[in-house]
Amino acid sequence: IFISLYSLVVFYLATKKYLAPFKPVIKFAMIKLIIFVTFWQGALIAFLFFLQVLEPIKGLTKGASSVFMQNFLICIEAVPLA
C-alpha cells in the first residue's frame, strides 16, 4: 500500500504543472482513498475468515474465498465510483 501511494504522489508531483488545467487533486485523492480502503477491506475480510465469522465458499479454501470476496466487492464498489 505504501509503494502504490508513494508512486501516486511522485507521479502527481512530476506532472502537476502539466495537469493543472484539469484540476486533478480530487481525482488523485479518490484514487488514494480507493487504495487505502481496499487494503483495509481485504484485511477485514481475511480477519473475518480467520475468526470463522465467514464460511469459505464451497470448493474454495479460506484464502481463495477471501480473495474472491474482496475482488467481487471491488467490482461492485467500482460501479458508482466510475
CNS distance restraints for C-alpha pairs under 8 A (distance, minus, plus):
assign (resid   1 and name CA) (resid   5 and name CA) 6.24 0.50 0.50
assign (resid   1 and name CA) (resid  35 and name CA) 7.04 0.50 0.50
assign (resid   1 and name CA) (resid  36 and name CA) 7.11 0.50 0.50
assign (resid   1 and name CA) (resid  39 and name CA) 7.02 0.50 0.50
assign (resid   2 and name CA) (resid   6 and name CA) 5.92 0.50 0.50
assign (resid   3 and name CA) (resid   7 and name CA) 5.96 0.50 0.50
assign (resid   4 and name CA) (resid   8 and name CA) 6.22 0.50 0.50
assign (resid   4 and name CA) (resid  35 and name CA) 7.87 0.50 0.50
assign (resid   5 and name CA) (resid   9 and name CA) 6.33 0.50 0.50
assign (resid   5 and name CA) (resid  32 and name CA) 6.35 0.50 0.50
assign (resid   5 and name CA) (resid  35 and name CA) 7.64 0.50 0.50
assign (resid   6 and name CA) (resid  10 and name CA) 6.20 0.50 0.50
assign (resid   7 and name CA) (resid  11 and name CA) 6.05 0.50 0.50
assign (resid   8 and name CA) (resid  12 and name CA) 6.14 0.50 0.50
assign (resid   8 and name CA) (resid  28 and name CA) 7.58 0.50 0.50
assign (resid   8 and name CA) (resid  32 and name CA) 7.80 0.50 0.50
assign (resid   9 and name CA) (resid  13 and name CA) 6.12 0.50 0.50
assign (resid  10 and name CA) (resid  14 and name CA) 6.11 0.50 0.50
assign (resid  11 and name CA) (resid  15 and name CA) 6.19 0.50 0.50
assign (resid  12 and name CA) (resid  16 and name CA) 5.49 0.50 0.50
assign (resid  12 and name CA) (resid  28 and name CA) 7.80 0.50 0.50
assign (resid  15 and name CA) (resid  19 and name CA) 6.01 0.50 0.50
assign (resid  16 and name CA) (resid  20 and name CA) 5.83 0.50 0.50
assign (resid  19 and name CA) (resid  23 and name CA) 6.76 0.50 0.50
assign (resid  19 and name CA) (resid  24 and name CA) 6.66 0.50 0.50
assign (resid  20 and name CA) (resid  24 and name CA) 7.04 0.50 0.50
assign (resid  24 and name CA) (resid  28 and name CA) 6.12 0.50 0.50
assign (resid  25 and name CA) (resid  29 and name CA) 6.08 0.50 0.50
assign (resid  26 and name CA) (resid  30 and name CA) 6.16 0.50 0.50
assign (resid  27 and name CA) (resid  31 and name CA) 6.32 0.50 0.50
assign (resid  28 and name CA) (resid  32 and name CA) 6.19 0.50 0.50
assign (resid  29 and name CA) (resid  33 and name CA) 6.10 0.50 0.50
assign (resid  30 and name CA) (resid  34 and name CA) 6.12 0.50 0.50
assign (resid  31 and name CA) (resid  35 and name CA) 6.24 0.50 0.50
assign (resid  32 and name CA) (resid  36 and name CA) 6.14 0.50 0.50
assign (resid  33 and name CA) (resid  37 and name CA) 6.00 0.50 0.50
assign (resid  34 and name CA) (resid  38 and name CA) 5.89 0.50 0.50
assign (resid  35 and name CA) (resid  39 and name CA) 6.28 0.50 0.50
assign (resid  36 and name CA) (resid  40 and name CA) 6.58 0.50 0.50
assign (resid  37 and name CA) (resid  41 and name CA) 5.89 0.50 0.50
assign (resid  38 and name CA) (resid  42 and name CA) 6.14 0.50 0.50
assign (resid  38 and name CA) (resid  74 and name CA) 7.47 0.50 0.50
assign (resid  39 and name CA) (resid  43 and name CA) 6.39 0.50 0.50
assign (resid  40 and name CA) (resid  44 and name CA) 6.06 0.50 0.50
assign (resid  41 and name CA) (resid  45 and name CA) 6.17 0.50 0.50
assign (resid  41 and name CA) (resid  70 and name CA) 7.31 0.50 0.50
assign (resid  42 and name CA) (resid  46 and name CA) 6.13 0.50 0.50
assign (resid  42 and name CA) (resid  66 and name CA) 7.61 0.50 0.50
assign (resid  42 and name CA) (resid  67 and name CA) 7.69 0.50 0.50
assign (resid  42 and name CA) (resid  70 and name CA) 5.91 0.50 0.50
assign (resid  43 and name CA) (resid  47 and name CA) 6.09 0.50 0.50
assign (resid  44 and name CA) (resid  48 and name CA) 6.15 0.50 0.50
assign (resid  45 and name CA) (resid  49 and name CA) 6.32 0.50 0.50
assign (resid  45 and name CA) (resid  66 and name CA) 6.18 0.50 0.50
assign (resid  45 and name CA) (resid  69 and name CA) 7.85 0.50 0.50
assign (resid  45 and name CA) (resid  70 and name CA) 7.23 0.50 0.50
assign (resid  46 and name CA) (resid  50 and name CA) 6.15 0.50 0.50
assign (resid  46 and name CA) (resid  63 and name CA) 7.48 0.50 0.50
assign (resid  46 and name CA) (resid  66 and name CA) 5.77 0.50 0.50
assign (resid  47 and name CA) (resid  51 and name CA) 6.20 0.50 0.50
assign (resid  48 and name CA) (resid  52 and name CA) 6.09 0.50 0.50
assign (resid  48 and name CA) (resid  53 and name CA) 5.22 0.50 0.50
assign (resid  48 and name CA) (resid  54 and name CA) 5.80 0.50 0.50
assign (resid  49 and name CA) (resid  53 and name CA) 5.97 0.50 0.50
assign (resid  49 and name CA) (resid  54 and name CA) 5.03 0.50 0.50
assign (resid  49 and name CA) (resid  55 and name CA) 6.57 0.50 0.50
assign (resid  49 and name CA) (resid  56 and name CA) 7.45 0.50 0.50
assign (resid  49 and name CA) (resid  62 and name CA) 6.51 0.50 0.50
assign (resid  49 and name CA) (resid  66 and name CA) 7.10 0.50 0.50
assign (resid  55 and name CA) (resid  62 and name CA) 7.64 0.50 0.50
assign (resid  56 and name CA) (resid  60 and name CA) 6.38 0.50 0.50
assign (resid  56 and name CA) (resid  61 and name CA) 6.17 0.50 0.50
assign (resid  56 and name CA) (resid  62 and name CA) 5.09 0.50 0.50
assign (resid  56 and name CA) (resid  65 and name CA) 5.43 0.50 0.50
assign (resid  56 and name CA) (resid  66 and name CA) 7.73 0.50 0.50
assign (resid  57 and name CA) (resid  61 and name CA) 7.43 0.50 0.50
assign (resid  57 and name CA) (resid  62 and name CA) 7.78 0.50 0.50
assign (resid  57 and name CA) (resid  65 and name CA) 5.65 0.50 0.50
assign (resid  60 and name CA) (resid  64 and name CA) 5.78 0.50 0.50
assign (resid  60 and name CA) (resid  65 and name CA) 5.81 0.50 0.50
assign (resid  61 and name CA) (resid  65 and name CA) 5.97 0.50 0.50
assign (resid  62 and name CA) (resid  66 and name CA) 6.06 0.50 0.50
assign (resid  63 and name CA) (resid  67 and name CA) 6.29 0.50 0.50
assign (resid  64 and name CA) (resid  68 and name CA) 6.02 0.50 0.50
assign (resid  65 and name CA) (resid  69 and name CA) 6.01 0.50 0.50
assign (resid  66 and name CA) (resid  70 and name CA) 6.17 0.50 0.50
assign (resid  67 and name CA) (resid  71 and name CA) 6.10 0.50 0.50
assign (resid  68 and name CA) (resid  72 and name CA) 6.06 0.50 0.50
assign (resid  69 and name CA) (resid  73 and name CA) 6.13 0.50 0.50
assign (resid  70 and name CA) (resid  74 and name CA) 6.18 0.50 0.50
assign (resid  71 and name CA) (resid  75 and name CA) 6.32 0.50 0.50
assign (resid  72 and name CA) (resid  76 and name CA) 6.38 0.50 0.50
assign (resid  73 and name CA) (resid  77 and name CA) 6.00 0.50 0.50
assign (resid  74 and name CA) (resid  78 and name CA) 5.90 0.50 0.50
assign (resid  75 and name CA) (resid  79 and name CA) 6.90 0.50 0.50
assign (resid  77 and name CA) (resid  81 and name CA) 6.93 0.50 0.50
assign (resid  78 and name CA) (resid  82 and name CA) 6.01 0.50 0.50
